[in-house]
Amino acid sequence: MCPNKAITEVDKEIGVVEIGTSNKLQFIHGKLNIGEVMSPPLIMAVKEYINPTRIAVVDAPPGTSCPVVEAVKGSDFCILVTEPTPFGLNDLILAVEILRKLNIPFGVVINRSDIGDDKLNSYCKKEGISVLMQIPLKKEIAIAYSDGVTIVEAFPYYKKAFTALYEKVARRVR
């Protein structure tokens, strides 16, 4: 664009896309290089590897920043994970506004559901937002997580709850 050719464009690696499989699951993620601040191009690169014939779960950072918008863009459904705290409610309100503007259907999973007050549930009810699942605060869950053990591995009865969550979302997407 510079008429004097004083500025030139060059490709710059900002991160890498890594792909792997485990059992029947495919895993794709982007690793942003240390010091880089522009993650949306990396998120777009990761999304190029999504197989449209398979179910894809895109994990996004909390909040409503550009990386979040890029991550959810084009989604069939968004699961908003929040907690019943003032910060959780504030972030949820902002995320709901964005998803409504993007016309992406969504529901809420409440983590640490037994802390705080009832303002989060009241907001969801008032706004007609489905609470898809609630996970209570349990020290044992935190300990398992810190040891690298998933909630389903540590507490097999959660498999039924997560299967029900999947089925709720699948019904809404169909």
Secondary structure, DSSP 8 states (H G I E B T S, - for coil): --TT----------EEEEEEEETTEEEEEEEE-TT----HHHHHHHHTT--TTS-------SSSSHHHHHHHTT-S-EEEEE-SSHHHHHHHHHHHHHHHHHT--EEEEEETTTSS-SHHHHHHHHHT--EEEEE---HHHHHHHHTT--HHHH-TTHHHHHHHHHHHHHHHH-
